[in-house]
Amino acid sequence: MTGDKHIFTWEDPFLLDNQLTEEERIVRDMARRFGEERLMPLILEWNRNEEFDRDIMREFGELGFLGGVLDGYGCPGLGHVAYGLLCRELERVDTAFRSAVGVQSGLAMGAIHSYGSEEQKQKFLPKMASGEHIGCFGLTEPDHGSDPSGMKSRARKDGNGYRLNGNKTWITNAPIADILVIWVKDEDEKFGGFILERSMEGLRTPKIQGKFGARASSTGQVVMENVFVPEKNRLVQVKGLGAALSCLGRARFGISWGAMGAAEYCW
């Protein structure tokens, strides 16, 4: 307005801080302090050596970082803005930390929370929220990265379960995952989701080495060779590819906040 003098604030051009609730500020400040004091001293060597120590996930769990906006089952039930601020602060340090938390929370846990049975939620989510168990989300394939509808991985009915065969690639957390949410087609070309566990025979998760970006992130393949998955591990609420895509939408929310954190740190 005429006569008013507005001073542009480079550190907060949209005056976001003025719009935050007290709870959101607490989450942001805690995440920033943890990032500066605990994560920043780690990332140089982790990035240099392409390593990610899974024990850091337990620390994330203790702080209530895992599970994001999910409620119940030991999840923190954060508001969306608070979760976004958390992702922003983690990526200010390195995308490896935001990726690990985002895949655990929005993809692996999110899929089970949205499409799993009550038994599956009770069994898997509490240990994932604490960081005791790490999850990954296997959708992308070597020949069908941006076109999941063309996936070749298959589930064949076998008694009281299924036999899964196929390959997934560029899967964050795969080399260290205990719980793997995997998407495949059945014999009728219908999409389905399954919860695989590390101990299942025929399951391998080789690490992808020599990356030029996101070097500290634990990225790998998921190789399934006639892996038997019991019926109780099928995501019963899945009604097609839309289920997997809805999980990706959740993950992109955190990614967008993370991108802002990385840009701000560079600036």
N, C-alpha and C positions, 0 to 999 in steps of 0.2 A: 504494500500500500504506500501511497505518497507520504513521504516523510519518514518511513520506517527504514532502518538500516539492518540488512541481513548479512551476517558474517558466515561465509561458507565454511563448513567443518569438514576438512579432508578426511579425518579419521572416521567420520560417521555422516556421510553426505545426505542420507535419508533420515537422519535423526532417529534411527531405530532404537537406540538405547532409551530414549524418552518414552517409548511405547511398550517397554518390557515390564512384565510383572515382577514382583520380588522373587518368586520361585524361579522364573526364567533367568534372572540375574545370578541367583545362587548356582544354578546348573552351569551357566556360562563361566562364572568365575572359578568354580571348582575344576571344570574341564581345562581352563586356560592355565591354572596353577599346576595341575597334574601334567599337562603337556610341557610346560616350561621346565619344571623341576625333575620330572621322571622320564618323559619320552624324548625330549630334545637331546639329552646326553647319550641316548642309545642310538639315535637314528643314523649318525654318520657311519659307524661301523656296520650296522645292519644293512644300510644301503650299499656300502662298499663291498660287503661280502655276500650279498643276496641271502640274508638270513632273517628269520622271524621266530622269536622265542615264544612258544605257545603259552608259557606261564604268564605272560602279560595279560592274557585273556581273563585269568582268575582275578587279576587286579582290576580290570574293567568291570568284572562281575561284582566285586566287593563295593565298587563305587556306584553301582546301579546304572552302568552304561549299556548293558546288554538287554535287549528286549524292546528298547525304544518306547513306542506308544502302546505296546501290548499291555493288557491288564491281566492280573491273576497269574497263577502258576509261578510265582516268584519274580514276575516281570515288573519293571518300575512304573509302567503306566504314565510315562511322560506326556505332556502336551506336545503338539506338533512343533510349535515354535521352540520349545525347550530342546526337543530332539534335534531340530535343525541347528540350533546354537551349539550343541554338543558336536555334531558333525563338522561344523565350521571350525571349531577349536582343534579338533583332532587333525584335520587336514592342514591347518596352519603349520603343524609340525611335519607331517608327511601323509601322503595318500594311503600308505600301507595301513595306518591305524584306522582311518575312517573306513577303508574298504573292509577290514577285518570286522569292525563293529557293524557296519552296514549290511554285509552279507549275513552275518550271524543273526542280526535283529530283523531286518526287513525281508530278507529272502528265506533263509532256512527256518527260523522261528516263525516268521510271518506266514509261511506256507502251512506249517503244522497248526498254528493257531487258527487260521482261517478255514482250512480244508481237512484237518485231521479229526479223528474220533476223540471222544473224551478220554479214553484209555491212552491214546497216543499223546495227547497233551499232558496228561499226568505223568507219563513215563519219561518223555523227552525234554519238555520245556524247563522244568526247574533246574536240571543240571546244565542246560544251555544258558539259562539266565545267570547262573553262578560262575560260568566260565569253565566249569569242570569238563564239560563236553563242548567240542567245537563243531559247528555245522558248515556245510557248503550247499550250493544250489547248482545242479547240473542240467543246463538247458542247451548251451552252445555246443555245436559239433564241428569237426574239422571242415566239412564241406557245406555247412549250413549255419554260418555264424549269425547273419542277420535275417535268416529265413527259417525260423524254427519249425514251420509247417512241413518242411522237407526233411525233417530228422529221420535218421535211419535206425536209431536204437529201438529195439523191440522187446516186448514182454510176451512170453508164450505161457499159457495156462499149463500148470503142472500140479495135479493133485490139489492140495490145500494151499497152493501158492503159485508163484510165477518164476519163470527162468528169464533173466534179463541178459541181453547181449547188446554191445555197442560201445561207442567211444564218445566222451565229452572232452572239450578242451578249453583252455583259458579260464579255468574254474578257480576263483579265489578261495583260499582255505583248504582246497582239496588235499594237498599233501599231509596236512595235520588234522584233517577232519575225523571226528568220531561218528558223526551223523551226516548222511548225504541224502539230500532231497533230489531225486532224479526223475526226469520227465522222459517218457517213452511213448511209443504207439503200441497198441495191442494187435492181435491178429486180424481185427476188423478195421484197422487204421484209425482207431479212436485214441485220443490222448489220455494219458493217465499219469499220476504222480505216485512215487514210491519212496519210502524211507528205508535207506540202506544203512547198515551198521558195519563198522570197521572190520569186525570179526568174520563177516560173510566170506565164504570160500569163492575164489574166482574174481575177487575185487582188488584192483590195483590203482594207485594214485601217484604216478611218477611226477616228479617236480619238473617244471619248465625252467631251464637254466639259460643264462646269457641274455636276459632282458635289458633293453636300453632305458625303459621307464618302469616306474613302480617296482624298483628292484628289491626293496625290503618286503614287499607283499608276497605271501606264500601262494604261488600260482601253479596249477598243475593240470594234469589230465585225469579223467576217470575212465578206467578200462574195465569193462564188464564182460567176463567170459563165462557164460552159463551160470550166472549168480542166482541162487535160489532165494527168493524173497517171500516170506509167508504172507498169506492174505491179510493178517492183522497189521502188516506194515504198509498196506495200500492206503493212500489218502482217499477216504471214502466219499468226500464231498466234491471231488473234482468232476466237472462236467465238460471238459474240453480244454483247449489251449488257453482260453481266456483266464483260467485260474493262474497259470504260470505268468501270463502277461500282467495280471493285476499285481502280482508280487513285484514284478519289475518296476511298475509304476510307483510303488511304495519306495523302492530302493532309489529311484531317480530323484525323489524328494530330498533325500539325504545327500545325494551326489551334488545337487545344485547348491545346497548350502556349503558343502565342502569346497566347491569351486570358488565360491566367494571368499572362503577363508584362505585358500591358497593365493588368490589374487591379492587380497589385502596384505598378506604377509610379504609377498614380493614387493608390493608398493611401499 
